[in-house]
Amino acid sequence: MNETIKPPEQRPEHPDFWCKRFGEGTTPWDAGKVPAAFADFVGAQTMPLNTLIPGCGSAWEAAHLAELGWPVTALDFSPLAIEKAREVLGNSPVNLVCTDFFTFAPQQRLDLIYERAFLCALPRKLWADWGKYVAELLPSGARLAGFFFVCDQPKGPPFGVLPEQLDELLQPNFELIEDKPVDDSIPVFAGRERWQVWRRR
């Protein structure tokens, strides 16, 4: 018996799924602000880092980085998410791109990929590709930093990732250099989010 393929707006790997949510204003993952751990991390850097934000949504963090003079590319494959980001960004000098992360090719060397509610939005069948592609995009010494939804939640999005699953995805190419709990999570992630920084080997 053939498995019925769901329509695009019911499949999180398809832009229509996210367009529907942005169109309805159903965006419980949108904090509407810059999370404290990220602001602290940015503030601790001695120089601006060329940063990529995949699945940027409303792009609050991109606006924060641009204010500080960081070169930042924010991308999302949902045209409605990009529209929302444009409203938030105003005249901020952010390179805002409507494209699929897995086909994106940066013009300059990246120093940082920022993770927030992107991996947990991806169906598990795409996780191995995500792990390979972040490693491909980042040169040795560059970092993957952000918030990971660490829990056993198979139905999503958000899809929970277990610590051993995250290790399997990243440890072949990255070293975990920071890992701490998050105390200002939005309700959908509360108590199940870790701030982590991984350095490319």
C-alpha positions in Angstrom: 0.0 0.0 0.0 1.4 3.4 -1.0 2.0 5.9 1.7 -0.1 9.0 1.0 2.1 12.0 0.5 0.9 14.9 2.5 0.2 18.3 0.8 3.1 20.8 0.9 1.5 22.9 3.7 1.7 19.9 6.0 5.3 19.0 5.3 7.9 21.0 7.3 10.6 20.3 4.6 8.5 22.4 2.2 8.3 26.3 2.2 4.5 26.2 2.0 4.4 24.7 5.5 6.1 27.8 6.9 4.4 30.3 4.6 1.1 29.0 6.1 2.3 29.7 9.6 3.8 33.1 8.9 0.7 34.0 6.9 -1.6 33.1 9.9 0.8 34.7 12.4 1.2 31.3 14.1 4.9 31.6 15.0 5.4 30.3 18.6 9.1 30.0 18.0 9.5 33.7 17.4 10.9 35.2 20.6 10.6 38.8 19.3 14.0 39.6 20.8 17.6 38.5 21.0 18.3 35.7 23.5 20.6 36.5 26.3 23.2 33.7 25.7 23.6 34.8 22.1 24.0 38.5 23.1 26.6 37.4 25.6 28.5 35.3 23.1 28.5 38.1 20.5 29.6 40.6 23.2 32.6 38.4 24.1 34.0 38.3 20.6 37.0 40.5 19.9 36.2 41.1 16.3 33.1 40.8 14.0 32.4 37.3 12.6 31.0 36.7 9.2 27.8 34.9 10.2 25.2 32.8 8.5 21.7 32.4 10.0 19.8 29.6 8.3 16.0 29.5 8.8 16.2 33.1 10.0 12.5 33.7 10.4 11.9 37.2 11.6 15.7 37.8 11.8 15.9 39.6 15.2 19.5 38.3 15.8 20.5 39.3 12.3 19.4 42.9 13.1 21.4 42.8 16.3 24.6 41.6 14.5 24.2 44.3 11.8 23.9 47.0 14.4 27.3 45.9 15.8 28.8 46.0 12.3 29.0 42.2 11.8 28.7 40.9 8.2 25.6 38.7 8.3 23.6 36.6 5.8 20.1 35.6 6.9 18.3 33.0 4.8 15.0 31.3 4.8 13.2 29.3 2.1 9.8 30.8 3.0 9.0 34.0 1.1 6.6 35.1 3.8 9.3 34.6 6.5 11.6 36.8 4.3 8.9 39.5 4.1 8.6 39.4 7.9 12.4 39.7 8.3 12.4 42.7 5.9 9.9 44.4 8.2 12.1 43.7 11.3 15.4 44.6 9.6 14.3 47.9 8.0 17.5 49.4 6.6 19.9 47.1 8.4 22.7 46.0 6.1 21.8 42.3 6.3 22.2 40.1 3.2 18.7 38.6 3.3 18.3 35.6 1.0 15.3 33.5 0.1 16.8 30.1 -0.7 17.1 26.6 0.6 19.9 26.2 3.1 21.1 23.0 1.4 21.8 24.7 -1.9 23.2 27.9 -0.4 26.8 28.8 -1.4 28.4 31.6 0.6 30.5 34.3 -1.3 33.0 34.7 1.6 34.5 32.4 4.2 32.1 31.9 7.1 33.3 32.3 10.7 30.0 31.4 12.4 26.7 29.6 11.7 24.1 30.6 14.2 21.5 27.9 15.1 18.1 28.9 16.4 15.0 26.7 15.8 16.4 25.5 12.5 17.6 22.0 13.2 14.5 21.3 15.3 12.3 22.4 12.3 13.9 19.9 10.0 12.4 16.4 9.7 14.8 13.8 11.0 15.4 12.4 7.5 17.3 15.7 6.8 19.5 15.7 9.9 22.4 13.8 8.4 22.5 16.2 5.5 22.4 19.1 7.9 25.4 17.8 9.9 27.4 17.3 6.7 26.5 20.7 5.2 27.3 22.8 8.3 30.7 21.0 8.3 31.2 21.7 4.6 30.3 25.4 5.0 32.6 26.1 8.0 36.4 26.0 7.7 38.6 24.7 10.5 38.4 26.9 13.6 35.0 28.4 12.7 32.1 27.8 15.0 28.5 26.6 15.0 26.8 28.2 18.0 23.3 28.5 19.1 20.3 26.9 20.8 19.5 23.2 20.5 16.1 21.6 21.4 17.5 18.7 23.4 14.8 16.3 24.4 12.9 13.2 23.3 10.1 14.7 21.2 9.6 12.7 18.0 6.6 14.6 16.8 7.1 18.1 15.5 8.1 20.6 14.6 9.9 21.3 16.8 11.6 17.9 16.7 13.7 17.1 19.8 17.2 15.9 19.4 18.8 13.6 22.0 22.4 14.4 23.1 23.8 11.2 21.5 22.0 12.1 18.2 23.6 15.5 18.2 27.0 14.0 19.0 26.6 11.6 16.1 25.7 14.5 13.7 28.5 16.8 14.8 31.4 15.0 16.6 33.0 13.7 13.4 33.8 17.2 12.4 33.3 19.4 15.5 34.4 19.7 19.1 31.9 20.8 21.7 33.5 23.8 23.6 30.5 25.2 25.4 27.2 23.7 26.7 24.9 25.2 29.2 21.1 25.4 30.1 19.0 28.3 28.8 16.9 30.2 31.3 15.1 32.7 29.0 13.6 30.2 26.6 10.2 31.0 25.0 7.4 28.6 26.1 7.7 26.1 23.3 11.3 25.4 24.2 11.2 26.0 27.9 13.4 23.6 30.0 14.5 21.7 27.0 17.0 24.0 25.3 20.8 24.1 25.5 23.2 26.8 24.4 26.1 25.1 22.7 29.2 26.2 20.8 30.9 23.7 18.5 34.3 24.4 16.9 35.1 23.0 13.5 38.1 20.6 13.7 
